[in-house]
Amino acid sequence: MNKTAKIILFLGIMLIITPCFLTAKDDFSSNPQTFQKEDHVKKIYKKINDIELGLTIYYPRSYEKRLSLPAIVFFFGGGWKSGSVEQFSPHAHYFASRGMIAILADYRVKSRHNTTPFESVMDAKSAIRYIREHHKELGIDPNKIVASGGSVGGHLAASTAILPGFEEQNENPDISPSPNALILFNPVVNTTEEGYGFERLGTKVEDMSPVHHVRSGLPPTIIFHGTIDTTVPYSNVVDFKNKMIDAGNRCELFSFEGEGHGFFNFNRKGGEYYNRTVYHADKFLISLDYLKGEPTINPLLIE
């Protein structure tokens, strides 16, 4: 076979196998439901009597144990009463496909554990502290931990960074429970009568209210919120954003006109707002140097 024939044969083979490599990539550019599950492990981060609280941890397919990667931790919503870690499973798969370690955190709720919102906040802080304390074992960069969540899950994420107190007595106080960045989906940021949840908090409504504890030095934050949210008033997050900026913190608010509570979920409106919010969350993480390249999700998808 002469040289020209060998070149033609090589090019022909490449044309055949190249599509196989392309389709094997994680690709969220068209349909978010096409993802394949990344490798994951489960860890117990906290035990209270006979209750075990776990973390479901998703690793990128290309993960190597020698790496130390940024992590994102998701807290589900449900009014501190109920909910499931599966709410943010699509988000976890996406960010794992982008090269982060993505974690779904369980915590105590009233329906399953007969607990109050105070225990939920304590659990969220315990989860972040466990992840930072075990960062070498988990392969996580302890200085690039993102807390995220929706509704009261957003409250828990914000609380880990903002609220003083609500600490477990048997944990190491030298290990910070505060994340390095926040991604919040229609979060509860005001727990007084002007916001959400005050009837369950007794005399501690301001103790549990992130907006009442804003100060300088808080993590960079991005918020996604619908303008007609009747559960968590839109005015609450506007006030929170303004106070964050006035204190010298980075805080971005993406407003979604005419959308209500839970608009961002994967199964809402054919995935349109899931795609749009995840796309901008990705860009936010790129700006922090937690992710590289461009988002692989299409922000304009409407099924």
C-alpha positions in Angstrom: 0.0 0.0 0.0 1.5 3.3 -1.0 1.6 6.4 1.2 -1.4 8.1 -0.4 -3.6 5.0 0.0 -2.5 4.8 3.7 -3.5 8.4 4.3 -6.9 7.9 2.7 -7.5 4.7 4.8 -6.5 6.6 8.0 -8.9 9.5 7.2 -11.7 7.0 6.5 -11.2 5.3 9.8 -11.2 8.6 11.6 -14.5 9.6 10.0 -16.1 6.4 11.3 -14.9 6.5 14.9 -15.0 10.3 15.6 -18.8 10.4 16.1 -18.4 7.6 18.7 -16.0 9.8 20.7 -18.3 12.8 20.4 -21.4 11.0 21.6 -19.6 9.5 24.5 -19.0 12.9 26.0 -21.3 14.3 28.7 -23.5 16.6 26.6 -26.3 18.7 28.1 -26.4 21.1 25.1 -29.8 19.9 23.9 -31.8 17.8 26.4 -31.1 17.6 30.1 -32.8 14.2 30.3 -30.0 12.5 28.2 -27.5 12.5 31.1 -26.1 9.2 32.3 -25.4 8.7 36.0 -21.8 9.4 37.1 -20.1 7.2 39.6 -21.3 8.0 43.1 -20.7 7.0 46.7 -22.6 7.5 49.9 -21.2 8.7 53.2 -22.8 9.1 56.6 -21.9 12.6 57.9 -23.9 12.6 61.1 -25.5 10.3 63.6 -28.1 11.4 66.2 -29.3 8.4 68.3 -30.7 6.0 65.7 -30.8 8.6 62.9 -28.1 8.5 60.2 -27.8 11.5 57.8 -26.1 10.9 54.5 -24.4 12.5 51.6 -24.8 11.1 48.0 -21.6 12.1 46.3 -21.3 12.2 42.5 -17.8 12.3 40.8 -16.9 13.3 37.3 -16.3 10.3 35.0 -12.8 11.4 34.5 -12.1 11.8 38.2 -8.7 10.7 39.5 -8.0 10.3 43.2 -5.0 12.6 43.1 -7.2 15.5 42.1 -8.7 18.1 44.5 -11.8 19.4 42.9 -14.4 22.1 43.7 -17.6 20.7 45.2 -21.2 21.8 45.2 -23.6 20.7 48.0 -27.4 20.8 47.4 -30.1 21.0 50.1 -33.7 20.2 49.1 -36.7 22.2 49.8 -39.9 21.3 51.7 -40.6 23.8 54.4 -38.3 22.1 56.9 -41.1 19.5 57.0 -40.5 17.1 54.2 -38.7 16.8 50.8 -36.2 14.6 49.1 -32.5 14.8 48.1 -33.7 13.7 44.6 -35.0 17.2 43.9 -31.5 18.3 42.9 -30.3 15.0 41.4 -30.4 16.5 37.8 -28.3 19.5 39.0 -25.8 17.1 40.6 -25.4 15.1 37.5 -24.9 18.2 35.4 -22.2 19.7 37.6 -20.5 16.4 38.0 -20.4 16.2 34.2 -18.7 19.7 34.2 -15.9 18.5 36.5 -17.1 19.3 40.0 -17.9 16.9 42.8 -21.6 17.2 43.4 -23.3 16.3 46.7 -26.9 15.7 47.7 -27.2 16.3 51.5 -30.0 14.8 53.6 -31.1 16.6 56.8 -33.7 16.2 59.5 -37.3 17.3 58.8 -40.5 17.3 60.8 -42.3 14.6 58.8 -39.6 12.0 59.2 -37.8 13.0 62.4 -40.3 15.2 64.3 -37.8 18.1 64.4 -37.8 21.8 64.0 -36.1 24.2 61.5 -33.4 24.7 64.1 -32.2 21.1 63.7 -32.3 21.4 59.9 -29.8 24.4 60.1 -27.6 22.5 62.5 -27.5 19.5 60.1 -26.7 21.8 57.1 -23.7 23.2 59.0 -22.6 19.7 60.0 -22.7 18.6 56.4 -20.4 21.5 55.2 -18.1 20.9 58.2 -17.9 17.2 57.5 -17.1 17.8 53.8 -14.3 20.3 54.7 -12.9 18.1 57.5 -12.8 15.1 55.1 -11.8 16.9 52.0 -8.7 14.8 51.4 -10.6 11.6 51.6 -13.3 13.0 49.4 -11.0 14.6 46.8 -12.4 18.1 47.4 -10.7 21.5 47.5 -11.7 22.8 50.9 -11.5 26.4 49.7 -13.9 25.8 46.8 -17.1 24.5 48.4 -20.4 25.8 47.1 -23.7 25.5 49.0 -26.9 25.5 47.1 -30.6 24.8 47.6 -34.1 25.7 46.8 -36.7 27.4 49.1 -35.9 26.3 52.7 -33.0 24.4 51.1 -31.8 27.8 49.9 -32.3 29.0 53.5 -30.1 26.2 54.8 -27.4 26.9 52.2 -27.4 30.7 53.1 -27.6 29.9 56.9 -24.3 27.9 56.7 -22.6 31.0 55.6 -24.5 33.7 57.4 -26.2 32.6 60.6 -24.2 32.6 63.9 -24.9 29.7 66.3 -26.9 26.6 65.6 -23.7 24.5 66.0 -23.5 20.8 67.2 -21.6 20.7 70.5 -19.5 17.6 69.6 -18.0 19.0 66.4 -14.7 20.7 65.8 -15.3 24.5 66.0 -12.0 25.1 64.3 -13.4 23.7 61.1 -15.6 26.3 59.4 -19.1 25.2 58.3 -19.2 28.2 55.9 -19.1 27.5 52.1 -17.0 29.6 49.7 -19.9 30.5 47.4 -23.7 30.3 47.4 -26.2 29.4 44.6 -29.7 30.0 45.8 -33.0 29.1 44.1 -36.1 31.1 45.4 -34.4 31.0 48.9 -36.0 31.8 52.2 -33.9 34.8 53.4 -36.4 36.4 55.8 -38.0 34.4 58.5 -40.0 37.2 60.1 -43.6 38.0 59.4 -42.5 39.7 56.2 -41.1 36.5 54.9 -41.6 32.8 55.4 -41.7 30.4 58.4 -42.0 32.7 61.3 -44.9 30.8 62.8 -42.6 27.8 63.5 -39.7 29.8 65.1 -41.2 31.2 68.3 -39.0 34.0 69.6 -36.1 33.2 67.3 -37.5 34.6 64.0 -34.6 37.0 63.5 -32.0 34.4 64.8 -33.0 32.3 61.8 -33.3 35.1 59.3 -30.3 35.5 56.9 -31.2 39.0 55.9 -30.9 40.2 59.5 -27.3 38.9 59.7 -25.8 40.3 56.5 -22.3 41.7 57.0 -19.1 42.2 55.1 -17.0 39.2 54.1 -19.8 36.8 53.1 -19.3 34.4 50.1 -20.2 35.5 46.6 -23.8 34.7 45.9 -26.2 34.2 43.0 -30.0 34.1 43.4 -32.7 32.9 41.1 -36.3 34.0 41.9 -39.7 34.4 40.3 -41.3 37.8 40.5 -44.8 36.4 41.5 -43.6 33.9 44.1 -46.4 33.8 46.7 -44.4 31.5 49.1 -41.2 33.5 49.4 -41.9 37.1 48.5 -39.8 38.5 45.7 -39.3 41.6 47.7 -37.4 39.6 50.3 -34.6 38.6 47.9 -34.4 42.2 46.5 -33.9 43.5 50.0 -31.3 40.7 50.7 -29.4 41.5 47.5 -29.3 45.2 48.3 -28.0 44.6 51.8 -25.4 42.2 50.6 -24.1 44.8 48.0 -24.2 47.6 50.6 -22.0 45.4 52.9 -19.5 45.0 50.1 -20.4 41.4 49.1 -20.9 40.1 45.6 -24.6 39.2 45.1 -26.4 38.7 41.8 -30.1 38.4 41.4 -31.7 36.8 38.3 -35.4 37.7 38.2 -37.9 35.6 36.2 -40.9 37.6 35.3 -44.3 36.0 36.0 -42.8 32.9 37.6 -43.8 31.5 41.0 -42.3 29.2 43.6 -40.3 26.2 42.4 -40.1 27.4 38.8 -36.5 26.2 38.5 -37.1 22.5 39.1 -36.1 20.0 36.5 -39.6 18.8 35.8 -41.2 22.2 35.5 -42.3 23.7 32.1 -40.3 21.2 30.0 -37.0 22.0 31.6 -36.9 25.6 30.3 -36.1 27.3 33.6 -34.0 24.4 34.8 -31.8 25.0 31.8 -31.7 28.8 32.2 -30.9 28.8 35.9 -28.3 26.0 35.6 -26.6 27.8 32.7 -26.3 31.1 34.7 -25.1 29.1 37.8 -22.5 27.6 35.6 -21.3 31.0 34.3 -21.2 32.2 37.9 -18.9 29.3 38.8 -16.7 30.0 35.8 -16.3 33.6 37.0 -15.0 32.2 40.3 -12.6 29.9 38.5 -14.4 26.8 39.9 -15.3 25.6 36.3 -13.5 25.8 33.0 -14.7 26.3 29.4 -18.3 27.1 28.5 -21.5 25.6 29.9 -22.7 22.5 28.1 -26.3 23.2 28.8 -28.6 25.1 26.4 -30.2 28.0 28.3 -33.0 28.4 25.6 -34.2 24.8 25.6 -38.0 24.4 25.6 -39.3 20.9 25.0 
